[in-house]
Amino acid sequence: MFIGIDDTDSKDRYCTTYIGTLLMEELGKKYLLDTPKLIRMNPMVKYKTRGNGGISLRIIEKDKLKDKDIEYIKKIVIKYVEEYSDFENENTNPGIVFLRDEDYKKNRDILRKYYKKVLYDIVDVEYAKKTIKNINGEYIGYKKELGIIGALGSIASNGPYTYELLTYRKRENWGKERIIDNKSVVEMDKKTFPLTFNNVDGDKQVIAPRTKCPVLYGIRGLEKDVLLKAMKMVVCGEEIDRYTIFKTNQGTDAHLRPLNIGDIYPNTGVIVYGWVVEEPKDIIGGTVIFKLKDSTGEIDCIAYEPTKEFRNIVRKLKEGDAIGVYGTVREEPLGINIEKMKVLKLNKKYIKNKVCSCGGTLKSKGVKSGYKCNKCGKRVGYNDIKLIEVKRDLLEGFYEVPVSARRHLSKPLILF
């Protein structure tokens, strides 16, 4: 049996993964459970509370669950959702979805389609409810019921997956300042990278959230055993209350897909290849913008101030460079917010060699008269002057924004 939950938290209170952890403990007393999932969906959804992530649990059924088991499971899930949801916040709209194993197996094609939909598009509650009805599932929605969308999205997800180990604080510490020893995280990263990733940005740890939620810190990685070892290396100023390892689509680029520029629409994730047709320029707020073209159209590509030094790479692009841009599409004005950039081929640039063989300088006398040396008087035709290739201060290859500016879903280059 599958249980999906989403939209229980706010920026001030609680965390949906915490409910998942409590349910793993409570339901685990009577049933065998699979690794829980933490699934991020379209990051461009405007009504998200924080990271637009839903969680799901699966009770492994050796034998078909009896009616009394199903009623017990539902009762426990509802109890925890109602106890640990921030109903006072107007933007918190919890949702629960239940789906039996046999219905999951019968409807995998519908679920795959739904998962792609919540990754790429803005889905409404009625679409989610209709899908749940079509697959014989059940749902419980609170307030605006938006959590139903992500609850089903988490159940519907498929690979690729990574993992995240989340540690939680004792209740008396919720809302207090987190004290994480920076040096220990940097050392942990050195010893476990690349099997763990996105732990540090330069020499600063980025594993601890800044909200008042129950999470102390989270470590992302590729192997459960490595995550457990990494947790033991982190030194913090309080005792860990409990922890859970979630299977997740974080660090997979699941939200991106190849599209032609002419097919791009707002609030989705794209991978686009083309040529630079308008060189980068700086605009207000530290933003750098340039125009990209393919055979179907043109679009602006934007690197914002939080991407820091990445903008210096963008500034080195020249007209005619062939590149790929990975990112999400803003609505107004239409443009791609860059997450990664692949420089495929640099356009060669040349300057005229105005040094005469005698060491003098060739001065232009116009198109008809060409160039004349100011020292020996030698003349060179306007189109006969030698050209020198300008060495570009940019290499072909992949570039990414710093860890602090990455989305949960963005795939680090180390994983390519």
N, C-alpha and C positions, 0 to 999 in steps of 0.2 A: 504494500500500500504506500502511495506517495502522499506527502503532506507539503504544501507550498505556503509560504507566509511572506508578506511584504508590507511596507509602508506603516510600520508600527512606531518608528522613532521620529525625532525632530532634531534640530541643531542643538537643542538644549538638554534633551533627555533621551535615555534608553538607546537600544541598538537591536535591530532585528536578529543579528547573529547571536546576541545574548539569549534571546528567547529560544533560538535553535539549540544552543548549548544546554539550557535548562531542560528542554524537551528530550535531548539525547540522554541526559542523565535519568530523567523520570521514566520515559518509555523504555529505556535500556534495562530497567529492572525486570521487565516482563517479556520484552521482545528483542530479537536480534536486529540491529540496525546497520545499514550501509554507511559509508562515509557521507556526511552531510554536504550539500552543495551551496556555495555562495556565488550567484550568477549576476554579473553586471549586464545591464541592457543599454539601449541607446543613450549615450551621455548627453544628447541634445534635448532630452525631455525636460521641459521647463517646470513641470509640477513635481519633480523629484525632491525628496527631502535632503539627501546628501549625495551618495554615490550611485543612486539608481540601481541598487542591488537587492535581489530577492533571495530567500533561502529555501531549501527544500530538504526534507528527510525522506528516507525510504525504509519502511519496515519490511525486512526480508521474510517472505511467507514460505515456510517449509510446507505447511498445509494451509488451505484456504481459511482465512480469518472468520471466526464465528461472529454472529451479529452482536453479541455482548462485548466482544473485543473491539469491534468497530465503534460501538457507542462509547466505550471507555476511552479509546484513543481520541475521538472527537471531543469528549468532555474535557480531557486533560489539555488538549491543544487550545481550545477556546478559553479555558481558565487562564493559561499563561499569556495568551495574546491580550486578553482583557486586563490582566494585572500589570503587564509591562508595555503597554502602548500609551503614547502621549496624546490622549483624547482631547486634552485642553488646547492643543495646538491646531489651528485651523487648517494647516497644510498636512496634517497626519490623517490618513484615511486607510486604515488597515484592511487587509483581505486575506482570507484563508481558502485554499483549494485542496480537496481530497480526491484522489484518483486511485482506483483499484489496479492491481498489477495486470489483470487480464484486459482491462480497458486501455491501459497504457500500451500493451503489446499489440492490440488490435488497431490502434490509431497512431502508429509511429509516423506515418507520412503527414498526417494532420499536425502532429506535434512539431515535427521538423519545420514545417511551413510557418507555424506560429512563432517558433524560436527565431527564425530569420526575420520575421515581421517585427518582433520587439527589439531586435538588434539594429535594424535599419530605419524603422519608421516610428511615427507617433501613433500609438494604438489607443483606442478609446475603450471604456469599460464594456460597452455593449458588444463590441467585437470579441472581447475576452469571454463574456458570458455565453455568447452564441457558440464559441469554440468549446467551452466546457460542457455545454449541453450536447453538442455533437459527439463528444467522446465519452458521454455518460458519467461525467464527473460531478462533483458537488462543490458549492462555494458558499462562503459566509462573508458578507461585506459590511463595513461600518462606515457611517457618514457618507462620503462621496464614493466609497468602495474602490478607489483607485488601486489599492494594494492587490486586488484580484489579478490585475494585469501581470505584475511581476511575479506573483505567487505561481501562476501557471507557467510563466516564462522560465522560472527556475526548474520546474518539473520537466518542461519540454526540452531543456538544453541538451546538447550533445558536444562531443569533443571538438577541438583539442582542449585539454585541461592542464592547469598547473595546480599548486596547492598554496593555501595560506594558513599559517598557525596564528591564531588569535588568543592572546592572554587577556584575562579580565581582572578587574580590581575588586577588592572587598568593598562592600556597599558603603562603609563609612568614609571611603576615599573618593567616591564619585563626586566630580566637580572640583576636586582639589588639583593643584598643580602636579603634573607628572614629573618625576625626577628620574631621568634615564641617563646612565653614565655614557657620555658620548664616546669616550675612548674604547669602551668595551664593545660598542656596536661597530665602530670602525675596525677593530681587531676581528670581531666575528665575521664581518663582511670579507676581510682578507682571507680568512681561513675557509670560508664556505662558498665564495663566489667561484663559478657562475651557477652553482646548484641552488644558491639563494641569490636574489637580485632586488634592486631598488631599495637597499637598506640605507644608503648614504648618498648625499649630494655633495661632492667634493670631500670635505672632512667633517661634515655635519650629519648626524643621524636623522632619518626621516621616517622611522618606524612607528612613532607615537602620534596619535591624532591630536588635534587641537580643540576638539569639542568636549562637552561634559559627559560624554557617553561612558558606559562601563568598561570599554576597551582600554587596556593599559598600553599594549603595542601589538603590532602584527608583523610577521616575517613571511615573505613570499618566496616560493622555491619550487623545485622540480621533484624532490623526493621527501617523503615523510620523515625518514630516519635522519636526514640531514637537518630538517627543520627542528627536530627535537634536540639535536646536538647544538644547534645555533641558539635555541632558547636558553640552554644552560650557560652559554657564554655571555649573555646580556646581564649586566648589573644594573639594578634599579633600586630606588629608595623606598620600596614597599614590597610586601609579600604578594605573590600572585595568588589569586583566589581559586581560579580554575582556568583551563585552556581547552581549545578544540582545534583540530585541523580540518579545514574545509577544502573540498575539491572545488575549483573555481576556473572561470574563463579569463581571469585577469592575466595580463601579459601575453595575450594571444592574437591581438588585432582582429578579434571576432566581429567587431563593429564596422570593419572596413571591407569594401569590395571594389573591384575594378569597374570603372565607368568611363565612357567618353564624356567630354565636357558638355556636349550638347544634351546629354541625358541627365545631368546633375540637377538635383532639386534640393531645397533647403532642409536642414535638420536631419541629415544622414551622414554616414561615413563613407569616404571614397579613397580610391587609389587611382591617380590620373597621371598619364605620361604625355609629355608634349615638349614644346620649345619656348624658351623665354622670349617674349616679343616686346616687353616693356621692362627696362632694367629697374632693379630695386630702388626705392626711395623711402626716406624717413618721413613719417607724418607725426602729428601731435600724439604725445603720450608714450613715445619710445617705440612705436609700432613701425615695422618695415613691411612694405607691400610691393609686389611685382605682378606682372600679368603673364599668364601661361596660355599657350595656344596648342590645339591639336586640329585634326581635319574637320572637326565638328563645331568648333567655336573657341571662345576665349573666356578666361575667368581670372579674377584676382586671387592671389595667394598671400596670406598674412602671417607674419611672425610677431606676436605681441611681446610687450616688455618682460613678462615673467619668464620668457624663454632665454633671457640673458644673452650669454655669449653665442648662442646658436644664431642670433641675428647677424653676427659678424660673418658667419658662413653665407647667409642669405645675401648680404650686401655685396659679396664677391661675384655673384652671378652676372653674366653678360648676355646681351641679345644673341640669340642663336644657340645657346646652351641647351642640350637635350637632358631633361630631368624627369624624375617621377616625384609626385607629391602625395603624401599620405596624411589624411586629416579629416576633420568634420566640417560640414558646410553651414556657415552662418546664414541667417535669413535676410537681413537687411543692413547694408547692401550685400548682395550675394557674393560669397567668397569662401575660400578654403582656409580654415585655421590649421596651420601646419603642425603635425606631430613628428613627422620624419620626412627626410628628403633624400632622394637617390640621384646623384649626379652621374649620368650615363656617358655623356660625351661633351667635352668643352669645345666651344667654337673658337677656332684659332683667330687671334688678333695680331695685326701687323702695324708697325710704324715705319715711316720712311727713313732710310739711312742718309742723313744730311752731312755726313763727314766725308770730305773729299779725300782722294788717295794721297794728296800732299799734306793732309792734316788740317786743311782749312775747312770752312763751313759753306755748304751749298745753300744759296739763298734763292727763294722762288722769285721768278720774274714773270709769272703768269703761265697759263696753260700753253700758249703758243711759244713763248720763249724758253720755257723749262726752268732749269736751275743753273746758277752761275756761282763758281767758287769765289769767295771774297779775298782769297789769298793768291791763287795762281791764275784765276780767270777762266778755268776750264768750265765748259758748258755740258749739261746733261739734259736730255729730253724729259719732258714732264712725266711721261709714262715709262721712262727708262730707268728712273732712279731705283736703286735696290731697296727691297723691303726687309725689315728685321722682324721676326716673330716675337711678340711680347710674351714673356714667361708669366703664366697665370699663377696667382697666389691661392690656388684652389686645386685640390686633387679630385679625380673621379672616385666615386664611392658613396657609401651611406652615411648620413648624418642624422642625429636625433636631438630633441630638446633635452635639457637637464632633468634629472629625476624629479625635482620639486615641481616641474611643470608638466609632468606626464599624467595622462589619464590612467585610471585603474586598468583599462583594457589594452593600453598601448603595449606593443611587444618590444622589449628592449633588443637592441641590435645584437647583443651577446647570444640571443636565442635563435637568431637567423641561421 
